[in-house]
Amino acid sequence: MQIGVVSFFNVERGFGRIKTSNNPHGIFVHFSDVEEQARILVANEMVRFKMTQTDKGPQAKQVTRITERRTGCITHYEKGYGYIEDHLTQQRFFFHFSDVLGSGFRKIERGFEVEFSAFDTEKGEQAKEVVISDTRSPLEKFAWLVRWDYNIKQLAQMAKPENWDYLHHPTHDHPILKNFLSHTFNRLQAQDKIQFANDPEGHEYACFNTGLVTDKQEEIYAFFVPSKKKAQPNSYIPSPLWQLKRFGLESDRLMSHFPQSPSIATYIEQPADMIYDPSRRLVPDYEHIIGDRMDRFPKDYRTWGKAELIARLRQAVNLAERRVTRNYKSAIPQFYQGQIQLLLPLSLENPEWVDMALVVAREHEIYRANTVISLDWAYQNARLLAPPDREWLTHQKVAHHLQRRKTKSKRQA
C-alpha cells in the first residue's frame, strides 16, 4: 500500500488525483475505488491505496483514509449554523456555514446529505470540512419525476381551482404547487404514510395522498412504479428506485392494488396552537430581525437608518397585535421545522398595505418573534396547512403587493 495526499477532488463528477513523492503530477482516483461509506475525498487529506496501471495511466485502487470521515444529513439549519445527524450513530454534530467546503455561494438546507469530519471543540463535538454530497429533496431521492412539468400541469387542472402561479408571469410552471408537493411528501415520509403494493403478477406500486381534492372533494393521489432507468454505476448519488406514473383519483385502476387508501399528512397536534392568544405577551427580537434579516425587507426599506427601521417595525408590530386582537383570523398558521407558527401582517408604511409577515412562535408562556419573511414565502408556508384565503394573505393580495413593490422601485429608479 502507498500513502499519498489528495491534491483535488471533483464532487460533481466523482474523481480526483492523489499526489505522492514518486508521482508529483498525481494519480487518478475514482470515488468507486474509495472503500469507505464517505466516498468524497477532500483536498490535502492523507489516504492509503494500491496503484495499478491502466490504458490512461496510473490509477488508485482500494483507497482508505488515515483520518475518519462520516456521512450524515443536515437536520437543522438557520442563521448560519445547524446540526448534522450521523447516519451510523444518530449522533448530532453542530456546524457553522464556514465549515462547509466550497467557493462562492453555498446553498445549505435541511435534508441535504453530507460527508464530514468530527472534531472535539470547547463547545463539544463539531462537524468540520463538511462536503454537501446530495442536494435533492426527499421526493427527488424517492422517484424520478418523469415529465414533471406536464404532470404538474395535469394535477393543477385536476385539483380544485387555485392560483399556483402568482409569483411569476402566467406560465405552467406552478412553483407553489411544486413546493407544496415536495413539503407534503417530506411530512408523509416522516409519518410513514407512503404506501406500497403488488398486483397478482408481482408488479410493484407506490402511492401517496397529495392532500389536494377536486372541486367535487375527491382526493388526489400520486402513483409510482419501479424506475425504468438503470442505476448509474459511475455516480455516488443513489438513483431513485421509483418513477412517477401519474396523478389520479380513488377510482384510478392502480388504486385497486392498495388495501387501504393512503392518508393525508397531518400537522396539528394541539388545535389551540392554530389560534393567536392575545393574553400571551409578544416579545419581538428587534435587534436580530434588523441585524440578521435585513435582506428580507423590501429593497427601498433597507436604505432607512437602523433607528428609523426599528421604530417603523415597532409600530407595525403594535398594529398587528391590535389587528389580531380584533380578528383572530389575522394570525395565519404555518408549519415550519416540525412546529406550528403564526404569521402576523406587518404594515411598515401604510396600514392598508401589508409589506411582510412577522413569524411568531409559542415559547412556554409567551410568543417570541425572531424573524420576518416575504409575503410570497409566507403564502407558500401557510399553503401546507390550507389555502390561506384569509384577510390579508391571499394570492390576489400577494400578487398585488409584488406588483406595487415593482412599480414603486421603477419610480424611484
C-alpha positions as CSV (number, residue, x, y, z in Angstrom):
1,M,0.0,0.0,0.0
2,Q,1.1,3.5,-0.8
3,I,0.4,6.7,1.1
4,G,-0.5,9.9,-0.7
5,V,-2.2,13.3,-0.3
6,V,-5.3,14.2,-2.2
7,S,-4.5,17.2,-4.5
8,F,-8.1,17.8,-5.6
9,F,-11.4,16.0,-6.0
10,N,-14.4,17.0,-8.2
11,V,-17.5,16.4,-6.1
12,E,-19.9,16.7,-9.1
13,R,-18.0,14.2,-11.3
14,G,-16.6,11.9,-8.6
15,F,-12.9,11.8,-9.4
16,G,-9.7,13.5,-8.4
17,R,-5.9,13.0,-8.0
18,I,-3.6,11.8,-5.3
19,K,0.0,13.1,-5.1
20,T,2.9,11.0,-3.8
21,S,6.6,11.6,-3.7
22,N,7.1,9.4,-6.8
23,N,4.1,10.9,-8.6
24,P,4.1,14.7,-8.1
25,H,1.6,15.1,-11.0
26,G,-0.9,13.0,-9.2
27,I,-2.6,9.5,-9.6
28,F,-6.1,9.4,-10.9
29,V,-8.7,8.2,-8.3
30,H,-12.4,7.5,-8.8
31,F,-15.0,7.5,-6.0
32,S,-15.9,3.9,-6.7
33,D,-12.4,2.9,-5.5
34,V,-12.8,4.5,-2.1
35,E,-13.6,1.7,0.3
36,E,-15.5,3.6,2.9
37,Q,-19.0,4.9,3.4
38,A,-17.8,8.5,2.9
39,R,-16.6,8.4,-0.7
40,I,-15.9,12.0,-1.4
41,L,-12.2,12.8,-0.9
42,V,-11.1,16.2,0.5
43,A,-8.1,18.1,-0.7
44,N,-5.0,17.7,1.5
45,E,-6.3,14.6,3.3
46,M,-3.9,11.6,3.5
47,V,-5.0,8.2,2.1
48,R,-3.7,4.7,1.6
49,F,-4.1,3.0,-1.7
50,K,-2.8,0.4,-4.2
51,M,-1.7,1.7,-7.5
52,T,-2.5,-0.1,-10.8
53,Q,-1.6,0.8,-14.4
54,T,-4.4,1.4,-16.9
55,D,-4.5,2.4,-20.5
56,K,-4.9,6.0,-19.3
57,G,-2.1,5.9,-16.8
58,P,-1.8,5.1,-13.1
59,Q,-5.0,4.7,-11.0
60,A,-5.5,4.4,-7.3
61,K,-7.4,1.3,-6.0
62,Q,-8.6,0.1,-2.6
63,V,-8.4,3.7,-1.2
64,T,-8.8,4.1,2.6
65,R,-8.3,7.2,4.8
66,I,-5.8,7.9,7.5
67,T,-8.4,10.1,9.3
68,E,-12.1,9.0,9.7
69,R,-14.8,10.7,7.7
70,R,-18.5,10.4,8.4
71,T,-21.8,10.6,6.5
72,G,-24.9,12.3,7.7
73,C,-27.9,14.6,7.0
74,I,-28.5,18.2,7.9
75,T,-31.4,18.2,10.4
76,H,-31.4,21.9,11.2
77,Y,-30.0,25.0,9.6
78,E,-30.8,28.6,10.4
79,K,-28.9,31.9,10.9
80,G,-25.7,30.4,9.6
81,Y,-25.4,27.3,11.8
82,G,-27.1,24.0,12.2
83,Y,-26.8,20.3,13.1
84,I,-25.8,17.2,11.2
85,E,-27.0,13.7,12.3
86,D,-24.6,10.9,11.7
87,H,-26.2,8.2,9.6
88,L,-24.5,5.4,11.6
89,T,-24.7,6.5,15.2
90,Q,-27.5,9.1,15.0
91,Q,-25.3,11.5,17.0
92,R,-25.8,15.2,16.3
93,F,-22.9,17.4,15.4
94,F,-23.0,21.2,15.4
95,F,-21.7,23.0,12.3
96,H,-21.3,26.6,11.1
97,F,-21.7,27.6,7.4
98,S,-17.9,28.4,7.3
99,D,-17.3,24.7,7.9
100,V,-18.9,23.8,4.6
101,L,-16.2,23.4,1.8
102,G,-16.7,25.1,-1.5
103,S,-16.2,28.5,-3.1
104,G,-18.7,31.2,-3.7
105,F,-22.4,31.0,-2.7
106,R,-23.1,27.7,-0.8
107,K,-26.7,26.7,-0.7
108,I,-27.4,24.9,2.6
109,E,-30.7,23.4,3.5
110,R,-32.2,21.0,5.9
111,G,-32.3,17.5,4.4
112,F,-29.1,17.8,2.4
113,E,-26.8,14.7,2.6
114,V,-23.2,15.5,3.7
115,E,-19.9,14.0,4.5
116,F,-17.8,15.5,7.3
117,S,-15.0,15.1,9.9
118,A,-15.7,15.2,13.6
119,F,-13.6,17.4,15.9
120,D,-13.6,18.0,19.6
121,T,-14.0,21.7,20.5
122,E,-14.7,23.7,23.6
123,K,-18.4,23.5,22.8
124,G,-18.3,19.8,22.2
125,E,-18.0,17.7,19.1
126,Q,-18.4,19.7,15.9
127,A,-18.6,18.8,12.2
128,K,-15.8,20.3,10.1
129,E,-14.7,20.0,6.5
130,V,-18.3,19.5,5.5
131,V,-19.0,18.5,1.9
132,I,-22.5,18.6,0.6
133,S,-23.0,15.4,-1.4
134,D,-26.7,15.4,-2.3
135,T,-29.0,18.4,-2.6
136,R,-32.0,16.6,-3.9
137,S,-35.3,16.9,-2.0
138,P,-36.7,13.7,-0.4
139,L,-39.2,13.4,-3.2
140,E,-36.4,13.6,-5.8
141,K,-34.5,10.9,-3.9
142,F,-37.6,8.7,-3.8
143,A,-38.6,8.9,-7.5
144,W,-37.7,10.1,-10.9
145,L,-40.2,12.9,-11.6
146,V,-40.9,11.9,-15.1
147,R,-42.5,14.6,-17.3
148,W,-42.7,16.7,-14.2
149,D,-43.9,20.0,-15.7
150,Y,-46.6,18.2,-17.7
151,N,-47.8,16.1,-14.8
152,I,-47.8,19.2,-12.5
153,K,-50.0,21.0,-15.1
154,Q,-52.3,18.0,-15.2
155,L,-52.5,17.9,-11.4
156,A,-53.4,21.7,-11.3
157,Q,-56.2,21.1,-13.7
158,M,-57.4,18.1,-11.8
159,A,-57.5,19.8,-8.4
160,K,-59.9,22.3,-7.1
161,P,-59.2,25.6,-8.8
162,E,-56.4,27.5,-7.1
163,N,-53.8,30.0,-8.3
164,W,-50.4,28.3,-8.2
165,D,-48.6,30.9,-10.3
166,Y,-48.9,34.3,-8.7
167,L,-45.1,34.5,-8.2
168,H,-44.3,34.7,-11.9
169,H,-45.8,35.8,-15.2
170,P,-48.6,33.4,-16.3
171,T,-46.9,30.1,-17.1
172,H,-47.5,26.4,-16.5
173,D,-44.5,26.2,-14.1
174,H,-46.7,26.2,-10.9
175,P,-43.9,26.9,-8.4
176,I,-46.2,27.0,-5.4
177,L,-47.7,23.6,-6.3
178,K,-44.3,22.0,-6.7
179,N,-43.2,23.4,-3.3
180,F,-46.5,22.1,-1.8
181,L,-46.0,18.6,-3.1
182,S,-42.3,18.5,-2.0
183,H,-43.0,19.5,1.5
184,T,-46.1,17.3,1.7
185,F,-44.0,14.3,0.7
186,N,-41.4,15.2,3.4
187,R,-44.2,15.1,6.1
188,L,-45.8,11.9,4.7
189,Q,-42.4,10.1,4.7
190,A,-41.7,11.2,8.2
191,Q,-45.1,9.9,9.3
192,D,-44.6,6.6,7.3
193,K,-47.7,7.2,5.2
194,I,-46.2,6.3,1.8
195,Q,-48.0,3.0,0.8
196,F,-46.6,0.2,-1.3
197,A,-48.4,-2.7,-3.0
198,N,-48.1,-5.6,-5.5
199,D,-50.5,-6.8,-8.1
200,P,-51.2,-10.6,-8.7
201,E,-48.4,-10.6,-11.4
202,G,-45.9,-9.3,-8.9
203,H,-45.7,-5.8,-10.3
204,E,-44.9,-3.2,-7.6
205,Y,-46.6,0.2,-7.0
206,A,-46.2,3.1,-4.6
207,C,-48.7,5.8,-3.7
208,F,-49.2,8.8,-1.5
209,N,-52.1,11.2,-0.8
210,T,-51.3,14.7,-2.3
211,G,-53.6,16.4,0.2
212,L,-55.4,18.0,-2.7
213,V,-59.0,17.4,-3.8
214,T,-61.1,18.0,-6.9
215,D,-63.9,20.5,-6.9
216,K,-66.2,17.5,-6.0
217,Q,-64.0,16.8,-3.0
218,E,-62.4,13.6,-4.5
219,E,-58.9,13.0,-3.1
220,I,-56.0,13.1,-5.5
221,Y,-53.1,10.6,-5.2
222,A,-49.6,10.3,-6.7
223,F,-48.9,6.9,-8.2
224,F,-45.4,5.4,-8.8
225,V,-43.9,2.4,-10.5
226,P,-40.4,0.9,-10.3
227,S,-37.8,3.1,-12.1
228,K,-37.0,2.0,-15.7
229,K,-33.8,3.9,-15.6
230,K,-30.7,1.9,-14.9
231,A,-28.7,2.7,-11.8
232,Q,-25.7,5.0,-12.5
233,P,-22.6,2.9,-11.6
234,N,-20.4,6.0,-12.1
235,S,-22.3,8.2,-9.6
236,Y,-22.1,8.1,-5.8
237,I,-25.6,9.6,-5.6
238,P,-28.0,6.7,-5.3
239,S,-30.6,6.5,-8.1
240,P,-34.3,6.6,-7.2
241,L,-35.9,3.2,-7.1
242,W,-39.3,4.6,-8.3
243,Q,-40.6,6.9,-11.0
244,L,-43.8,8.9,-11.2
245,K,-46.6,7.2,-13.1
246,R,-49.4,9.8,-12.8
247,F,-51.7,11.6,-10.5
248,G,-55.1,10.0,-10.1
249,L,-58.3,9.7,-8.1
250,E,-59.7,7.0,-5.9
251,S,-61.3,5.5,-9.0
252,D,-58.0,5.1,-10.7
253,R,-57.4,1.4,-11.5
254,L,-54.0,1.5,-9.8
255,M,-55.7,2.2,-6.5
256,S,-57.3,-1.3,-6.7
257,H,-53.9,-2.8,-5.7
258,F,-53.9,-0.9,-2.3
259,P,-55.9,-2.5,0.5
260,Q,-56.3,1.0,2.1
261,S,-56.3,4.5,0.7
262,P,-53.2,6.5,1.7
263,S,-53.8,9.0,4.5
264,I,-53.2,12.7,4.2
265,A,-50.3,14.4,6.0
266,T,-51.2,15.8,9.4
267,Y,-49.5,18.7,11.1
268,I,-51.7,19.7,14.1
269,E,-51.4,18.1,17.5
270,Q,-52.9,20.9,19.6
271,P,-55.7,22.8,17.7
272,A,-55.2,25.7,20.1
273,D,-51.8,26.4,18.5
274,M,-53.6,27.5,15.4
275,I,-55.2,30.5,17.1
276,Y,-53.3,33.5,18.4
277,D,-53.9,34.0,22.1
278,P,-53.9,37.8,22.8
279,S,-53.5,37.2,26.5
280,R,-49.9,36.0,25.9
281,R,-47.1,38.5,25.7
282,L,-45.4,39.0,22.3
283,V,-41.7,39.5,22.6
284,P,-40.1,40.6,19.2
285,D,-36.3,40.5,18.9
286,Y,-35.9,43.7,17.0
287,E,-32.1,43.7,17.0
288,H,-32.0,40.3,15.5
289,I,-34.7,41.0,12.9
290,I,-33.0,44.2,11.8
291,G,-29.4,43.0,12.2
292,D,-29.7,39.5,10.6
293,R,-32.8,39.6,8.5
294,M,-32.3,43.0,6.7
295,D,-32.1,41.1,3.3
296,R,-35.8,40.1,3.8
297,F,-37.1,43.6,3.8
298,P,-38.2,45.3,0.6
299,K,-35.2,47.0,-1.1
300,D,-36.4,50.5,-0.5
301,Y,-36.7,49.9,3.2
302,R,-33.1,48.8,3.5
303,T,-32.0,52.4,2.9
304,W,-33.7,53.6,6.1
305,G,-31.5,54.2,9.1
306,K,-31.5,51.4,11.7
307,A,-33.2,53.6,14.3
308,E,-36.0,54.6,11.9
309,L,-36.5,51.0,10.7
310,I,-36.8,49.7,14.3
311,A,-39.3,52.5,15.1
312,R,-41.3,51.6,12.0
313,L,-41.1,47.9,12.9
314,R,-42.3,48.5,16.5
315,Q,-45.2,50.5,15.1
316,A,-46.1,47.7,12.6
317,V,-45.9,45.0,15.4
318,N,-48.2,47.1,17.6
319,L,-50.7,47.5,14.8
320,A,-50.5,43.7,14.0
321,E,-51.3,42.9,17.7
322,R,-54.3,45.2,17.7
323,R,-55.4,43.8,14.4
324,V,-55.2,40.1,15.6
325,T,-56.9,41.0,18.8
326,R,-59.9,42.3,16.9
327,N,-59.9,39.4,14.4
328,Y,-58.1,36.2,15.3
329,K,-58.1,35.1,11.7
330,S,-55.4,37.7,11.0
331,A,-52.9,35.3,12.6
332,I,-52.3,32.7,9.9
333,P,-50.7,29.4,10.9
334,Q,-47.8,27.9,9.1
335,F,-45.8,24.6,9.6
336,Y,-42.0,25.0,9.8
337,Q,-39.4,22.6,11.1
338,G,-41.8,20.4,12.9
339,Q,-43.9,23.1,14.7
340,I,-46.9,25.3,14.2
341,Q,-46.0,29.0,14.0
342,L,-48.3,32.0,13.4
343,L,-47.9,34.7,10.7
344,L,-48.9,38.3,11.6
345,P,-49.2,41.1,9.0
346,L,-46.7,43.9,9.1
347,S,-47.6,47.3,7.6
348,L,-44.4,49.4,7.6
349,E,-45.7,52.4,5.6
350,N,-49.5,52.3,5.2
351,P,-51.9,50.5,7.5
352,E,-53.9,49.5,4.4
353,W,-50.9,47.7,2.8
354,V,-49.2,44.6,4.2
355,D,-45.5,44.5,3.4
356,M,-44.3,41.3,5.0
357,A,-45.1,38.8,7.7
358,L,-43.9,38.5,11.3
359,V,-43.2,34.9,12.3
360,V,-44.4,34.2,15.9
361,A,-43.7,31.0,17.8
362,R,-45.0,29.9,21.2
363,E,-42.3,29.7,23.8
364,H,-43.6,28.5,27.2
365,E,-46.0,31.2,28.3
366,I,-45.1,33.9,25.7
367,Y,-44.9,34.4,22.0
368,R,-41.5,35.1,20.6
369,A,-40.8,36.7,17.2
370,N,-37.3,36.3,15.8
371,T,-37.7,36.8,12.1
372,V,-39.8,38.1,9.2
373,I,-40.5,36.7,5.8
374,S,-41.8,38.0,2.5
375,L,-45.4,37.6,1.6
376,D,-44.7,35.1,-1.2
377,W,-42.7,33.0,1.2
378,A,-45.4,33.3,3.8
379,Y,-48.1,32.1,1.3
380,Q,-46.1,29.0,0.4
381,N,-45.5,28.1,4.0
382,A,-49.1,28.7,5.0
383,R,-50.4,26.7,2.0
384,L,-49.1,23.5,3.5
385,L,-51.9,23.6,6.1
386,A,-54.7,25.0,4.0
387,P,-55.3,27.6,1.2
388,P,-54.8,30.9,3.2
389,D,-57.9,32.6,1.9
390,R,-58.0,35.0,4.8
391,E,-58.0,38.7,5.5
392,W,-54.5,39.6,4.1
393,L,-52.7,36.6,2.8
394,T,-54.5,35.6,-0.4
395,H,-52.8,35.0,-3.7
396,Q,-54.5,38.1,-5.2
397,K,-53.3,40.4,-2.4
398,V,-49.8,38.9,-2.6
399,A,-49.7,39.4,-6.4
400,H,-50.9,43.0,-5.9
401,H,-48.3,43.6,-3.3
402,L,-45.5,42.3,-5.6
403,Q,-46.7,44.5,-8.5
404,R,-46.9,47.5,-6.2
405,R,-43.4,47.0,-5.0
406,K,-42.2,46.6,-8.6
407,T,-43.9,49.8,-9.7
408,K,-42.5,51.7,-6.7
409,S,-39.0,50.6,-7.4
410,K,-39.2,51.7,-11.1
411,R,-40.4,55.2,-10.0
412,Q,-37.6,55.5,-7.5
413,A,-35.1,54.4,-10.2
